[in-house]
């Protein structure tokens, strides 16, 4: 498992925190894998509360409009997961 520190704009972080956004679209330059964890930082690299686990990675499917080299990460907050 890797821990990825990712910058995020306030508006998108708020949507992640309140549960409206359960995914991230990112350039796949970190070789994201199911089970990896994400911590978000603001644009000044200040750590934001919470940690998320990647539950699914969609990549390599330009036929659905996803550019080569990008991935959609399905995420769930670690402290909200069911045992």
C-alpha positions as CSV (number, residue, x, y, z in Angstrom):
1,X,0.0,0.0,0.0
2,X,1.2,3.5,-0.9
3,X,0.2,6.7,0.6
4,X,-0.4,9.5,-1.9
5,X,-0.4,13.1,-0.9
6,X,-2.5,15.0,-3.4
7,X,-3.3,18.6,-3.8
8,X,-7.0,19.5,-4.1
9,X,-8.9,22.7,-4.5
10,X,-11.1,23.7,-1.6
11,X,-14.4,23.3,-3.6
12,X,-13.5,19.7,-4.5
13,X,-12.3,18.8,-1.1
14,X,-15.6,20.1,0.4
15,X,-17.5,17.8,-2.0
16,X,-15.3,14.8,-1.0
17,X,-15.8,15.6,2.7
18,X,-19.6,15.9,2.5
19,X,-19.9,12.7,0.5
20,X,-21.1,14.2,-2.8
21,X,-17.9,13.3,-4.6
22,X,-16.6,9.7,-4.1
23,X,-14.0,9.7,-6.9
24,X,-10.9,11.5,-8.2
25,X,-9.9,12.0,-11.8
26,X,-6.1,12.2,-11.9
27,X,-3.1,11.8,-14.2
28,X,-1.9,8.3,-13.6
29,X,1.7,9.3,-13.0
30,X,1.8,7.5,-9.6
31,X,0.7,4.1,-10.6
32,X,-2.4,4.2,-8.4
33,X,-3.6,0.8,-7.1
34,X,-6.6,-0.5,-5.3
35,X,-5.8,-0.4,-1.6
36,X,-3.5,2.6,-1.8
37,X,-4.4,5.5,0.5
38,X,-4.8,9.2,-0.2
39,X,-4.3,12.2,2.0
40,X,-5.3,15.6,0.6
41,X,-3.4,18.9,0.9
42,X,-4.6,22.3,0.0
43,X,-2.8,24.1,-2.8
44,X,-0.2,25.4,-0.3
45,X,0.5,21.8,0.7
46,X,-1.1,22.1,4.1
47,X,-2.5,18.8,5.2
48,X,-6.3,18.5,5.3
49,X,-8.2,16.2,7.7
50,X,-9.1,12.6,6.7
51,X,-7.6,9.7,4.8
52,X,-9.2,7.8,1.9
53,X,-8.6,4.4,0.4
54,X,-8.8,3.7,-3.3
55,X,-11.4,1.0,-3.9
56,X,-11.2,0.9,-7.7
57,X,-9.0,2.3,-10.5
58,X,-10.5,2.8,-13.9
59,X,-7.8,3.4,-16.5
60,X,-6.8,2.6,-20.1
61,X,-10.3,3.0,-21.6
62,X,-10.3,5.9,-24.1
63,X,-13.4,4.4,-25.6
64,X,-15.3,5.9,-22.6
65,X,-13.7,9.3,-22.9
66,X,-10.8,8.8,-20.5
67,X,-7.6,10.2,-22.0
68,X,-4.6,7.9,-22.1
69,X,-2.5,8.3,-19.0
70,X,-5.4,9.3,-16.7
71,X,-7.4,7.3,-14.1
72,X,-10.6,7.6,-12.2
73,X,-10.1,6.6,-8.6
74,X,-13.1,5.4,-6.6
75,X,-12.4,6.5,-2.9
76,X,-13.9,5.8,0.5
77,X,-12.9,7.6,3.7
78,X,-10.9,5.1,5.8
79,X,-12.5,6.0,9.2
80,X,-16.0,5.6,7.7
81,X,-15.5,2.2,6.2
82,X,-17.6,-0.7,7.5
83,X,-15.5,-3.6,9.1
